C-alpha cells in the first residue's frame, strides 16, 4: 500500500475501439483510470450537430455508470458534398471500407457535375471533433470543438488510424491521417486539437 488515492475513473463514451485507444493515449499523463463504456449500452445520436451528439452520449454514459464520462462526436464534412457525410459520418455505410468507397464515388460524381458546369474540382474537407464531459451525476461540465482542414485523396493511403483516415490528406504534411505516426496525428488531428482545448479544464476538475 503506497497510500495514494485510487485513480479517478473516466469512461470514454464510445463503442469504437479505435477511438477509445486514441483517447487512452491522449489521457495517459493525467493519471486517470480509463474505461470503455459498458458493453451493450447504445445511445441514440439524434442531435443535429457534433456537439449535440457529444452531449447526449456524455450525459447518458455518466448516468449509466455513475462515473465521469467523456464523449466525442466527430466526423467529416466535404465541401463539394454540401457538408456530407457530417453528423452521419459513422452511419454513411456499414463498414469503414464501404464508407470510404461511397465517399469517393459521391465526390467523383459531384466533381463531374462541377466540370460540366465549367468549375474546377473541389476536394477540400474538414474533420471536426466535439468533446463533452459529464460528471457522475450526469451534469455537463466542459465542452469544446477541434477542427482540422484538409483534402480528400482520390485513393486511400496508409494502414493506420480508422474511419476516413486513409483518404484525408493534411496538405502541410503531405500525409494522410492513416500514414501519420500516432504522435503526429495526436498533435495535428481534430481530436488532438479538441483535447488540447479540453485538457486544462479536465485537469482542474479531475485531479
C-alpha positions as CSV (number, residue, x, y, z in Angstrom):
1,X,0.0,0.0,0.0
2,X,1.5,3.3,-1.1
3,X,-1.2,5.5,0.4
4,X,-2.0,7.2,-2.9
5,X,-5.7,7.7,-3.5
6,X,-7.2,5.4,-6.3
7,X,-7.2,6.9,-9.8
8,X,-10.4,8.6,-10.8
9,X,-12.3,6.5,-13.3
10,X,-13.2,8.2,-16.6
11,X,-15.4,6.4,-19.0
12,X,-14.9,7.0,-22.7
13,X,-18.5,7.2,-24.1
14,X,-17.8,5.3,-27.3
15,X,-18.2,1.8,-28.6
16,X,-15.5,2.5,-31.1
17,X,-12.3,0.6,-30.0
18,X,-10.1,2.8,-32.2
19,X,-11.5,6.0,-30.6
20,X,-11.1,4.6,-27.1
21,X,-7.4,3.8,-27.9
22,X,-6.8,7.3,-29.2
23,X,-8.3,8.8,-26.0
24,X,-6.3,6.5,-23.7
25,X,-3.1,7.7,-25.4
26,X,-4.2,11.4,-25.1
27,X,-5.2,11.0,-21.5
28,X,-2.1,8.9,-20.5
29,X,-0.5,11.8,-18.5
30,X,-3.5,12.6,-16.3
31,X,-3.3,9.5,-14.0
32,X,-6.9,8.5,-14.6
33,X,-8.4,5.1,-14.9
34,X,-9.7,5.0,-18.4
35,X,-12.6,2.7,-19.0
36,X,-14.7,1.9,-22.2
37,X,-18.4,2.4,-21.9
38,X,-20.4,-0.7,-20.8
39,X,-21.0,-3.3,-23.5
40,X,-24.5,-3.2,-24.9
41,X,-25.1,0.5,-24.0
42,X,-26.4,2.2,-27.0
43,X,-27.1,6.0,-27.1
44,X,-29.2,7.2,-29.9
45,X,-27.4,10.1,-31.7
46,X,-30.4,12.3,-32.5
47,X,-28.5,15.6,-32.4
48,X,-28.2,17.9,-35.4
49,X,-24.6,18.9,-34.7
50,X,-21.5,17.1,-33.4
51,X,-21.7,18.9,-30.0
52,X,-25.3,17.9,-29.6
53,X,-24.4,14.3,-30.0
54,X,-21.4,14.5,-27.7
55,X,-23.6,16.0,-25.0
56,X,-26.2,13.2,-25.4
57,X,-23.5,10.5,-25.1
58,X,-21.7,12.0,-22.2
59,X,-24.8,12.5,-20.1
60,X,-26.2,9.0,-20.9
61,X,-23.0,7.2,-20.1
62,X,-22.3,9.2,-16.9
63,X,-25.8,8.4,-15.7
64,X,-25.5,4.7,-16.6
65,X,-22.1,4.3,-14.9
66,X,-22.1,6.8,-12.1
67,X,-18.6,7.9,-13.3
68,X,-17.2,10.9,-15.1
69,X,-17.8,10.4,-18.8
70,X,-16.0,11.9,-21.8
71,X,-17.8,11.7,-25.1
72,X,-16.6,12.6,-28.6
73,X,-18.7,13.1,-31.7
74,X,-16.7,13.6,-34.7
75,X,-17.0,13.4,-38.4
76,X,-16.0,14.6,-41.9
77,X,-17.6,17.4,-43.8
78,X,-16.8,17.6,-47.5
79,X,-17.4,20.9,-49.2
80,X,-18.3,19.6,-52.6
81,X,-20.9,17.4,-50.9
82,X,-22.5,20.3,-49.1
83,X,-21.0,19.2,-45.8
84,X,-21.9,15.5,-46.1
85,X,-21.4,13.0,-44.5
86,X,-21.3,15.3,-41.5
87,X,-23.1,14.0,-38.4
88,X,-23.9,10.9,-40.4
89,X,-20.2,10.0,-40.9
90,X,-20.3,6.8,-38.8
91,X,-23.6,5.7,-40.4
92,X,-22.7,6.5,-44.0
93,X,-22.3,2.8,-44.8
94,X,-21.9,-0.4,-42.8
95,X,-18.0,-0.5,-42.6
96,X,-15.0,1.7,-43.0
97,X,-14.1,0.5,-46.5
98,X,-17.7,0.9,-47.6
99,X,-17.9,4.4,-46.1
100,X,-14.7,5.4,-48.0
101,X,-16.0,3.8,-51.2
102,X,-19.3,5.7,-51.0
103,X,-17.5,9.0,-50.2
104,X,-15.1,8.7,-53.1
105,X,-17.9,7.7,-55.5
106,X,-20.1,10.6,-54.5
107,X,-17.2,13.1,-54.6
108,X,-16.2,11.9,-58.1
109,X,-19.8,12.4,-59.2
110,X,-20.0,15.9,-57.6
111,X,-16.8,16.9,-59.4
112,X,-18.1,15.6,-62.7
113,X,-21.0,17.9,-62.3
114,X,-18.7,20.7,-61.4
115,X,-16.6,20.0,-64.5
116,X,-19.7,20.0,-66.7
117,X,-20.6,23.4,-65.3
118,X,-17.1,24.7,-66.1
119,X,-16.0,24.7,-62.4
120,X,-12.7,23.3,-61.0
121,X,-12.7,20.1,-59.0
122,X,-13.1,20.6,-55.3
123,X,-11.7,18.2,-52.7
124,X,-11.5,20.3,-49.6
125,X,-12.9,18.9,-46.4
126,X,-12.9,19.4,-42.6
127,X,-12.7,17.0,-39.8
128,X,-14.5,18.1,-36.6
129,X,-14.3,16.6,-33.1
130,X,-16.7,17.8,-30.4
131,X,-15.9,16.7,-26.8
132,X,-18.3,16.9,-23.9
133,X,-17.5,15.9,-20.3
134,X,-20.2,15.0,-17.8
135,X,-19.8,14.5,-14.1
136,X,-21.0,11.3,-12.2
137,X,-24.4,13.0,-11.7
138,X,-24.8,13.4,-15.5
139,X,-24.3,17.2,-15.4
140,X,-22.3,18.6,-18.4
141,X,-19.1,20.3,-17.1
142,X,-17.0,21.0,-20.2
143,X,-17.4,21.1,-24.0
144,X,-15.0,22.0,-26.8
145,X,-14.6,21.6,-30.6
146,X,-11.5,21.0,-32.6
147,X,-11.1,21.2,-36.4
148,X,-8.7,20.1,-39.0
149,X,-8.7,21.3,-42.6
150,X,-7.6,19.0,-45.4
151,X,-8.4,17.4,-48.7
152,X,-9.9,14.1,-49.8
153,X,-7.5,11.9,-51.7
154,X,-8.6,10.0,-54.9
155,X,-7.5,6.7,-53.4
156,X,-6.8,5.5,-49.8
157,X,-3.2,5.7,-48.5
158,X,-1.7,4.2,-45.3
159,X,-2.7,1.5,-42.9
160,X,-3.0,3.3,-39.6
161,X,-5.9,5.1,-38.0
162,X,-9.6,4.2,-38.6
163,X,-12.7,5.6,-40.3
164,X,-11.9,8.1,-43.1
165,X,-8.2,8.5,-42.1
166,X,-6.8,6.8,-45.3
167,X,-8.4,9.4,-47.6
168,X,-7.9,12.5,-45.5
169,X,-4.8,14.4,-46.6
170,X,-3.2,17.1,-44.4
171,X,-1.6,19.2,-47.1
172,X,1.1,20.7,-44.9
173,X,2.4,17.2,-44.1
174,X,1.8,15.5,-47.4
175,X,0.4,12.6,-45.4
176,X,-3.0,11.1,-44.9
177,X,-4.1,10.6,-41.3
178,X,-3.5,6.8,-41.9
179,X,0.1,7.4,-42.8
180,X,1.0,9.5,-39.8
181,X,2.5,8.2,-36.6
182,X,0.3,8.4,-33.6
183,X,2.1,11.4,-32.1
184,X,1.8,13.5,-35.2
185,X,-1.9,12.7,-35.6
186,X,-2.5,13.5,-31.9
187,X,-0.8,16.9,-32.4
188,X,-2.4,17.9,-35.7
189,X,-5.6,16.0,-35.9
190,X,-9.1,17.3,-34.9
191,X,-9.3,15.1,-31.8
192,X,-5.9,16.1,-30.6
193,X,-6.7,19.8,-31.2
194,X,-10.0,19.4,-29.3
195,X,-8.3,17.6,-26.5
196,X,-5.7,20.4,-26.2
197,X,-8.6,22.8,-25.6
198,X,-10.2,20.4,-23.1
199,X,-7.2,19.4,-21.1
200,X,-6.7,22.4,-18.8
201,X,-10.3,22.2,-17.6
202,X,-10.1,18.4,-17.3
203,X,-7.1,18.6,-15.1
204,X,-8.7,21.2,-12.9
205,X,-11.8,19.0,-12.4
206,X,-10.4,15.5,-12.1
207,X,-7.0,16.0,-10.3
